[in-house]
């Protein structure tokens, strides 16, 4: 049986990974993707040419963000999944609780709610629980 020290270590790593992956996902989805495809939207809606023209610096920045940050996020997300799954086994979460935690890690902003939910469970059951 895993001790509280083991659970604390895995939980701390899980919190770091959940926060990092959540922030990267927000930057990717709310900054990188719009910058990358804004030229297409302005072209289809017949907006006057502006900073959102294909090949211009903002569009290229969006491409760089989506490519490099997307790849980095993908690898870090795999580590996040492993840490969340390991924590779920050590903390003896139910399968529905585990699945919600893992799936919410794929949705921008909702991933932070899932991390807080998981942390609340670990804190109440293992960290702040009276010993006895």
C-alpha positions in Angstrom: 0.0 0.0 0.0 1.3 3.4 -0.9 2.2 5.8 1.9 1.1 9.3 2.3 4.7 10.5 1.3 4.4 8.7 -2.0 0.9 10.1 -2.7 2.2 13.6 -1.8 5.1 13.3 -4.3 2.9 12.1 -7.1 0.3 14.7 -6.3 2.8 17.5 -6.4 4.1 16.3 -9.8 0.5 15.9 -11.0 -0.3 19.5 -10.0 2.8 20.9 -11.8 2.0 18.9 -15.0 -1.7 19.8 -14.9 -0.9 23.5 -14.6 1.8 23.4 -17.2 -0.4 21.5 -19.7 -3.4 23.7 -19.0 -1.5 26.9 -19.6 0.1 25.6 -22.8 -3.3 24.4 -24.0 -4.8 27.9 -23.4 -2.0 29.6 -25.3 -2.2 27.1 -28.1 -6.0 27.3 -28.5 -6.6 31.0 -27.7 -3.5 32.6 -29.2 -1.7 30.3 -31.6 -4.6 28.9 -33.6 -6.4 32.2 -34.0 -3.2 33.9 -35.2 -2.5 31.1 -37.6 -6.0 31.1 -39.2 -7.1 34.8 -38.9 -5.9 35.4 -42.5 -8.4 32.8 -43.7 -11.3 34.4 -41.8 -10.5 37.9 -43.0 -10.1 36.7 -46.6 -13.5 34.8 -46.5 -15.3 37.8 -44.9 -13.7 40.2 -47.4 -12.0 42.3 -44.7 -9.5 44.9 -45.8 -6.0 43.6 -45.8 -4.4 44.2 -42.5 -2.0 42.5 -40.1 -3.8 39.2 -40.7 -2.5 38.4 -44.1 -1.1 35.0 -44.9 2.7 35.1 -44.6 2.7 38.2 -42.4 4.5 38.2 -39.0 1.4 37.6 -36.9 0.3 34.7 -39.1 3.8 33.2 -39.0 3.9 33.6 -35.2 0.7 31.7 -35.0 2.2 28.9 -37.2 5.2 28.7 -34.9 3.1 28.6 -31.8 0.8 25.9 -33.1 3.7 23.8 -34.4 6.3 24.0 -31.6 4.0 24.5 -28.7 1.6 21.9 -30.1 4.4 19.3 -30.2 5.6 20.3 -26.7 2.1 20.2 -25.3 1.5 16.7 -26.8 4.6 15.2 -25.2 3.8 16.9 -21.8 0.2 15.8 -22.0 1.4 12.2 -22.2 3.4 12.7 -19.0 0.4 14.4 -17.4 -1.8 11.4 -18.3 0.7 9.0 -16.7 1.0 11.2 -13.5 -2.8 11.5 -13.3 -3.3 7.8 -13.8 -0.6 6.9 -11.2 -2.2 9.3 -8.7 -5.6 7.8 -9.4 -4.2 4.3 -8.5 -2.4 5.5 -5.4 -5.4 7.5 -4.1 -7.7 4.7 -5.1 -10.0 6.9 -7.1 -13.1 5.3 -8.7 -13.0 4.8 -12.5 -15.5 7.6 -13.2 -13.5 10.0 -11.1 -10.3 9.0 -12.9 -11.9 9.2 -16.4 -13.3 12.7 -15.7 -9.9 13.9 -14.5 -8.1 12.5 -17.5 -10.7 13.7 -20.1 -10.9 17.2 -18.5 -7.2 17.6 -19.2 -8.0 17.9 -22.9 -10.3 20.9 -22.5 -8.9 24.4 -22.0 -9.8 26.0 -18.7 -11.8 22.9 -17.6 -8.4 21.2 -16.9 -7.9 23.6 -14.0 -11.3 22.6 -12.5 -10.3 18.9 -12.8 -6.9 19.6 -11.1 -8.6 21.5 -8.2 -11.1 18.7 -7.8 -8.4 16.0 -7.7 -6.3 18.1 -5.3 -9.3 18.6 -3.0 -9.7 14.9 -2.9 -6.1 14.2 -2.1 -5.8 16.9 0.5 -9.0 15.9 2.4 -8.2 12.2 2.3 -4.5 12.1 2.8 -2.7 15.4 3.5 -5.1 17.2 5.9 -6.6 14.0 7.3 -6.0 13.3 11.0 -3.6 10.5 11.5 -4.8 7.5 13.3 
